[in-house]
Amino acid sequence: MSSDEFRPLNESSLVEYIIATPALSSKLGDVSQLDNLQIKEVGDGNLNFVFIVTGPSGSVVIKQALPYIRCIGESWPMTKERAYFEATALKEEARLCPNHVPEVYHFDRSMCLIGMRYLEPPHIILRKGLIAGIEYPLLVEHVSEHLARTLFFTSLLYLTTTQHKRAVAQFCGNVELCRLTEQVVFSDPYKVSEFNRWTSPYLDKDAEAVREDNFLKLEVAQLKSTFCERAQALIHGDYHTGSIMVTQESTQLIDPEFAFYGPMGFDVGAFLGNLFLAYFSQDGHADHENDRKTYKKWILQTVAETWNLFHKKFTALWDEHKDGPGEAYLPAIYNTQELQQLVKQKFMNDLFHDTLGFGAAKMIRRIVGVAHVEDFESIKDAGKRAGCERQALDFAKMLLKERRKFQEITEVLSSVQQLHS
C-alpha cells in the first residue's frame, strides 16, 4: 500500500497499512490473523516514530519520519524527506556490509515510512550496554569492518570521478539534516543559544569558557568547513553509540538518516568520541560493588583497537584495489611503491586528525549543547555528573585544539589518562 499524501500513523491505522502491504504482512504471518497484532511504540530518539510490530510468525520495525523534531515539537520543523535518505543509505550500506545493517523490507516515500528487520532481543542499544558496564568482544571487529567497507567503497579510492559525482548528487538533497548537524555540532555550543543546556550551576563557567575560547572557535570553523565542503565518502552522519544495536555476537548500525557524502573522519570520530564520553561517565556509575576501573580500561582499549583495526582494514582494501577503477591516485602517476606508501601515510594521517577533531566536537556538543547523552544524564547526583562532564569537556577541548600533535592513538589514550588520573 502506498498513499499520495503523508499522514502520521497510530496503532490502528498502522495495522490497516500493514495488512495492505504484502512486503510487511508476509513477514508477520497469516493476514487473516493480523487484526490482533502486537504494536509497541519505542521511539526514544529525537526525530521519529518507531513501532515494533509482532505477528503470529515474525516481527518488523516500522519507522516513520515526522515533519518536526519530535523531542522539541512543531516549533522546530524538519523535512520528512530524510526517510528517503535513510532508506537509500541503509540499502547502500547493506550492499557493502550486509552482516552489520538491518535489511529494509519496504519503503514508502510519500508516507516517509521504512519497514525493516526487527533486531530481536537480546539486541540492545550500545549506549545502554556501556552504561551497564557490559563488554562486547566482537564490537571492534564489526565496527571497524563496517567503517572500512562503507567508507572505502564509496570514495574515489574505489570509484571513478563520474560514479562518485553521481553518488554525491543522490544524497546532496539531505540539506536539512546537514544543517541540523552544522547548527548543533559546530555553531550552538560556541554562542549563546536558546537550545543550549548544561548541568547548571556547576558548569556555568565551563560553558562560558567554550563560548570565549577564540582558538577553539578557529579550529571548529575549520572542521565545519571540512564537514560542509568535503564530499569524501558516503557517511552515516550520526555514528554514535545510540545508533548501534549489539549482542555478544552481533553489531548492527541503524538510523543513517543524516547520511550524505562528507568527510570520513566524521563517522570514525563520532564513534570514538562517544566511547570517550562513555569512559568519562564511568565514575558516575561506579559503586561499592564495582569501581568500573577494569571497564574503563576496556573502553580505552576498544578506542585504540577500533582505530588500529579500521586503519588495517581500510589500507588492506586500498592495497587490494590499487589497480581498480578508483581515480584518486592514478597508477600512471603514483608509479612507485615508495610514492604509493607516502600517499597512503598522508591520507591516513589526515584522516586520523579529522577523526580526533570531529570526535572532540561531538563530545563538546553533548555537554553544553542541545542534545545530551544518557551516559551522563543517568547519573542522578548533579554534582557528580558535572564532575564527569567537566573532565570530558576539558579533554575534548584539548583534543580539538591540539589534535595535530598526535600521531598514534596510543598517544591520545596517554593524554586521557593524564587528565583523568
N, C-alpha and C positions, 0 to 999 in steps of 0.2 A: 504493500500500500504506500502511496505517496500522495502528498497534498500540495496544492498550488500555493498555499499560504501557511505561514507559521502559526502554530498555536501551542502554548505550553501544555504538556501532558500532565494529568494527575493519574492516580492509580486506576480509576475506572476507564478513562479514555485510553490509557496505555494498554489495557487488556484488549480493547477493540482493535487498536493499532496492530498489536502482535498477531491476533487471530487473522487479520487481513494481510499479513506479511509472511509468506512462506519461508523466507530466509531466516526468520526468527522463530516462527512457530515450529518449524521442523526440528529445531534444537531442543524443544521443550517437551515434545511428546504428542499424544493424541489430541488433535484440535478440539474434539468434542468434549474433552475434559478440561479445557483451558479456562473455563469460567471460574474455576477455583485456584487460579494461580496465586502463589505467594509473592508479594511485592514488598520490597523494603527500600526506602529512600535512604541512601548512605552518603550523600554528597556533603562531605565536611570541608571541601575546598572553598575557594573564593568566588568561583565563576559559574558553576553548572549544577543542574540536577543530575544525580546519578542513582539509578534504580538497579537493584539485584532482583531478577525475576526468576522464580523457580517453578518448574512444571513437573509433570509425572516422571519424565525421563531425562531431565537436564536443567541447566541454568544458563542465563545470559546476563550480561550487563548492558543496560541502556543508558546512554549519556546524552543529555540534551543541553545545548548551549542556550543561555538566556540573553536577552538584549540589554543586560546591565550587569554590573559586578554584584554578585549575589550577597557578598558579605557587607556591602555598603548600601545597595538598593538602587532604585531607579534614578537617584540623583547623579549616578555615575554610569552613563550609558556605555554599552560595549557591543561591538559588532557580533552578530550571530554567525557570520561567515567564518569565524575561527574554527567551527566544526569541520568545514571543508578542508582547512589546512591540517587539522589534527588527523582526520581520516586519511588524507593523502600521505602525510608523514608516517603514520602507522603502517600503511601498506608498503611504502618505500623501505622503511626500517625493517619490516618483517621479511622483505625480499633479500635484504643484505645480511640480516642476523635473526633468522626465524625462531631460534631457541629462546630468545630473550624479549620478544614482543608479542603481546596478545593478538590473536587472529581477529580481523574485522569480518563480521558476517554480513553486515548491511549498513549502507549509508544513505540517508535521505537528506539531500541538500536543502530542500525547501523547509523541512521541519528541523534542520540543524541537529540531526539525530544520528548517533552511531550505535549500532548493536555489535557487541564484541564478546569474546571469550570471557567467561567468569573465572577469575583466579580463585579457585576454591581454597577453603582452609586446609592446612594451616598458613597459607599466604597471609602476611600482614605487611603494612606499610613499614619500610625500613626504619624510618624515623622513630616509630614506636618501639621497634626492636632495640634500637640504640639506647633509647631512654630506659628500657627494661634491662639493659646490660647483657644482651644476647650476642654471642659471637656467631658469625656466618662464614664457615670455612671456604665456600666457593664464591663469595661475593667479589673478591678481587679478580679471579679468573673470568667471571661472567661480565662484570662491568668493563674491564679492560678490553675484552673481546668485542663487546657492543660498541664502545667508543672507537676502537681502532677500525672496525669494519665500516661503520656508518660514516665516519669522518673521511677515511681514506678513499672509499669508492665513490664519494660524491664530490671529490676535489679534482683539481687539474692534474694531480699526480696520477690519476687514472682516466679522467675524461678528456676529450678534446675540448677546445675552447667553444666550439659550436654546441656540443652536448651540454657543457657547463652553463652557457648563457641561456639555453632553453630551459634548463632546470631552475636556474635563478629566477627566470621570468615566471615560472609556475608558482613560486612562493612569494614573489615581491608584493603581492596584494595583501599580505598579512601585516598591514601597516599599523592598525590599532594596537595589536598585541606588542609589536616592536615599540610603539610609542609609550605603551604602559611600562615596559621594561626601562626605556630611556628615562621616564619620569621617576619611577620608584627606586631604581638602582643608581642612576647617575646624576639625578637632579635633586629630588626632595631632601635626601639626608644632609645636603650641603647648604640648605637655605631654610628659612622659616616657612613651614608649610602646615596647613590645617590638618593634613593627613598624618604627619609625623607623630610618633609617641615613643616613650621610653619609660623605664622604671623610675618614676619621679617620686620624691625629690632627689633620690640617690644619684641619678645620672644626669641631673640638670647641667652641671658644669661640663660633663663629658660631651653631651650633645652640642653644647655651645662651642666647645673646643673643636669639634668636627666642622662646624659652620665657619670657624675663624682661621682654619689652617690653610694658608694660601698654597703651600707646596702640595698638600693633599689635593686641593682643587685643580691645580695644574695637571697632576697625574690622572685624576678622574676624567678631566677633559680629553686627555689622550686616549683613555680607554673607551670613552663614549664615541670618539671619532672612529676608532677601530671597530666598535660594535656596529655603528651605523654605515660604515663605508666599505668594510672588508667582506666581500661575498666569497668566503674561502671554501665552505663546505655546507652541506645540509646539517644544521644543528637542531637539537631537540628544543633548546631555548629555555628550558625550565628543569634542568637536570639535577634536582636536589633530592635529598633522602625521602621526601614526601612523594616523589614521582617514581618510586621504585618499590615493587612488592617482592617479598622474599620468603623463602623457607630455607631449611638447611641445604636443600638440593637445587632450588630454583631461584632465578633472579629475573624479574620482568619489568621492563621500562614502560610506563604508562604516561598518559596526559601530555603528548607533544603538541598542544595547541599553539604554543609560541614558536613553532618551527619556522625557520627561514634559512636562507643562505647567509651565514655570518661567520665570525671568527671561531675556529676550532676550540681555542682556549676558553671560550665562554662556557662550553659544556664541561670540559675537563675541570675547569676551575670551580664551577658550581658544585660539582660532586665533592671535590677535595675541600672546598670552603665549608660545606655543610658537615663534613666529617670533623673539621676543626671546631665548628660550633658544638657538635656532639661532645667532643673532647673537653672543651671548656665548661660544659654544663655538668659534667660528671660529679664534681664536688658537691653540687646541689642535690644530687640523687644518692650520695653516699649515706650510709647509716652504720650503726654499730655492728651489723652482721656482714656488711660488705663495704669496704672503704673505696672500692672502684679503682684502686691503683693498677691492678692487673688488667682491668678492662681498658683503662686509659692507654696503657702500653699497646694493647691490641689495636685500638683506634689509630694510634700513630703508625704502627706497623702497617695497617691497612692503607693509610695515606701513601706511605713510601712504596709499598708493593704495587698499588694501583698505578702510580706514575711510572714506575720502572717496567712493569709488565705491559702497560699501554705503549710505552716507548719501544719496547722489544717487538711487540706485535705489529705496531704501525710501521716501523722500519723494515720488518720482515716482509710485509705486504709490498712496500716500496721496492725492495730488492727483487721480489718475485715478479713484479710487473714493470720492471725498469725498461723493458723493451716493448711495453704495451702501448696503448693509444694515448696515454696521458701526454699533455703538451706543456707542462710546467717547465720541464728541463729536457730539451730535445737532445737525444743521444749524439747527434752530429756536432753539437756544441760542447756538451759536458761529456767529453770523449775519453777521459782517463779515469782510472779508479780513484786517484788522489783527488781530482776535482769533484767527482761524484760524492766522495766522502765529505769534502768541505761543504758542499751544498747541503747535504743531509744534516751535518752538525749545526750549520747556521739555522736551518729550518726548525730543527727540534729545539735549539736553544731559544729562538724567538717564541716558539710555541710554549715552552716552559715558562718564560717570563709573562706571556699573555695569561697563561693558566694561573699563575700566582696573583697577578693584578686583578683579574676578574673574580677569582676566588675571594680575595680580600674585600673587593667592592660588594660582593654578595653577603659577606659577613656583616659589614658595616650597616647595610640597609636593613638587616634583620634585627638590629639592636636599637637603631634610632630612626627607623623609617616606619612605613605604614603597616606592613605585614610581618609579624614576628614568628618565631618558631616554637613549637611545643617543647623542644629540648629545654628552653629557659622558662617558658610560660608555665610549665607544670611544676616548677619549683615554687612552693607556696610562700615561703618566707621571702618577702620582698628584698630585705637587706642582703640575704644570702644570694638571691637571684642576681641582684645588681652587682655583687662582687664577682660572680662568674662572668656576667656580661662585660664588666669593665676589663677583665683580663683578655677576653676575646676581642674586644674593641681595640685595646692597646696593641695587641698582636697584629690585628688586621691593618691598622693604620701604618704600622712599621712595615709590614709586608708590601702594602700598596706602594709606599714611597721608596722602599729600598729593594724592590724585587730584583733589579738587575744585578745586584751584588751576589746573588745566589746562583751557583752553577749546578748544584746537585740537590735533590730532595732531602738528603740526609742533613744538609746544612740548614734547611728550613726547620726540620724537626729539632735540631740542636737549639735554634733560637726560640722555639716554643718552650722547650724545657727550661731554658734560662729565664724566660719571662715568668714561667709558671712554677718555678722552684720555691 
